[in-house]
Amino acid sequence: MPSTHIDIEQVSQIVTPVIEGAGYELIDLEWKRELGAWILRLYIDKPGGPHAAGQGITLDGCAEVSQELSTVLDVSEAMPGADRYSLEVSSPGIDRPLRRATDFQRAVGKKIKLRTRRPLGEAPGRRNFAGVLTDVRRASDDTILSIDVGDRVCEVPLAELEKANLIAELGVGLGNKNHGRNGSQRLGSR
């Protein structure tokens, strides 16, 4: 049985050149146990996302990358017990995960939801935020996300994120909306 501990960074370094060589980008990578089996799940898309490229990753694209990665991972030392896990290559979906600053920059003007590692802001603090991402900017040692949550704009440091995703808006246009920054409040300690 494969180890529960693999070096995710090493796996990412191995798979990224293969994915990029096929004309895609790695969006996210998961290693988890589901229904008693280990799964290495990779989310890939066209660079810039489906809107920049005209359409997102296709089923054929996922299959092509999966075949290439299967061979590469089988001979690598990054996956102990390589014959005892499932490899899944998938689209990130319409509620795609957001991890890197570039992911958030592409999502400005769109609805997102995020969860922080710890409560932020005034007592009692909050960990869950949902609203329109209005700005992404670099501060001295972190990237700051500005999210319009309806009654105010909250600022959340990227380093504080546990999880973030786009909120699927079916039937809504793709253009960015211009949202004001009045009532901006920085959350988190510096």
N, C-alpha and C positions, 0 to 999 in steps of 0.2 A: 504494500500500500504506500502511496507517496506520502512524503512528510507533510505535516500541516504547515510547516514553515518553508516557504521558498523566498528567494530574494526577488521581490517584485521589481525592484529597480534593475536588476540584472536581466530579468525576463523582458522588461520594457526595452532595454538596450539591444537585446537580441532581435526582438520582433519589429521594432520601429524601422530599421533600414529595409526590411522585406516589405512592410506595408507601404512605406514611402516609395520604394522602387516600383510598386504596382500602381502608383498614382493616387494613393490615399493617405490619410493621416490617422494616427491612433488617438482616439477620443478618451478612452478609459480602458482599464484592465482590472479584472476581478479574479481572485482565487478563492473559491469557497466550496464548502461541502453542502450538497443538496441531495436529499433523499438517499443518503448513505454513499454518495459518489462525489469525487473531487471534480471540479469544473474550472477550467481556465477560460474565462469569457473576455473576449476583446471586442470593443466597440470601435468601429472605424467609419470614416466618411470621406467624401471628397474634400480637399483642402478648402477652407473657408465655409464649409457647410453646404447644405443642399441649395440654399438661395444664391450663393455666390457662383456655384457651378451649374445652375440650371436644374439639376436634379441630384438627389443624394445617391448614396451607394445602392447598387442593385443586388438582387439575390445572386446573380452570376458573379458579381464582383466579390461578394462575401465568400462564395465557394472557391473562387480562384485563389484568394488570399489564404483561406483555410488550408487548401492543399499545399501551398508553398510553405506556410508556417509549420504544418505538421511535420514535414521533412526536416526543417531547420531545428525545431524543438526536440525531435527524436534524437538528434546527434549532439545536442548541446548538453552541458552538464548543469544547466539551470533548473531542469525539471527532473528531480529524483523519481525513479519509478515511472518513467515516461509512458509506459504501456498501461498505466492504471488511472488515467484521468481522461476527461472528455474536453476537447477543444471546441469552443463555440466562437464564431466570428459573426458579428451582427451589426446592424445599423444602430445608432444611438437612439433612434425613435424621435417622435415629435416632442417628447419631454426630456430631451437630451441632457445628460449631466454636464455641469459646468465646473471646471477644475482650475484651469490656468487663467491668467490675466487676459490672454488673447481670446479665450472662450467668452469671458464677460464683455470684452470690448465689442465682440460681434453681436452680443445680446442687448446692447444699449437700445432702449426704446421698447423692449419686450417685457412681458410679465415673467417673473421668476419667483421661485420659493427657495429659501435657504434655511439651514439650521447651523447654529454656531456651537463650538465646543463647550462653551460656558455661557451663562447669562450675561448680557451686555446692557449697559444703560442704567438709568435710574432705578431705584428699588421698585418693585422686586426684580427688575431686569427681565429680559426676554431672550429666548434662544431661537425662536421661529419667526421668520419674516416672509411676507409675500406681498409683492407689489411690482411696480414698473421700475426696472433698472434705468436710472437717469444719467449716471456718470460712472466712469472708471478712471481713477487717476492715481498716479504714483506719489506717495508721500515719502518722507525721509527713508524709511526702511521697510515699507510695506505698500501694497496696493489697496486703495480705499474704494469700496463700492457704495454708491449712493442709491438708495431704494425708496421710492415714493410709496409708502404704505397706506396712503389715503388721507390721513390726518396730519402727516408730517413726512419729511424726508429723513431717513436714518442712514448713518454712515457706518459701514461695517468693514473692519480690516479683513483682507483676504486670508491672512494667517489664522484668523479665528474660525474659519469655516470648517464644519464637519461634513456638510453635504449641500449641494445646490443643483437645481434643475430648472430648465425652462418650464413654464406652465403652458400647456397646449391650448391654443386658441383657434379652434376650427372655424373656418370661414372668415377670418380676419385678414386684412391686407398685410403685406410684408413690410411696408414702409415704417420707418422710425417716427415716433411722435415726439413733439417738442414739449417736454415737461419742465416746469419751473423748479427752482431749487430753494424756494422760500421755506423757512422753517427747518433748514438742515441742522441735524444734530449728530455729532460724532459720538459713536459708541465704542466702548472698549478702552482698555488702559494703554498708555504709551509711556 
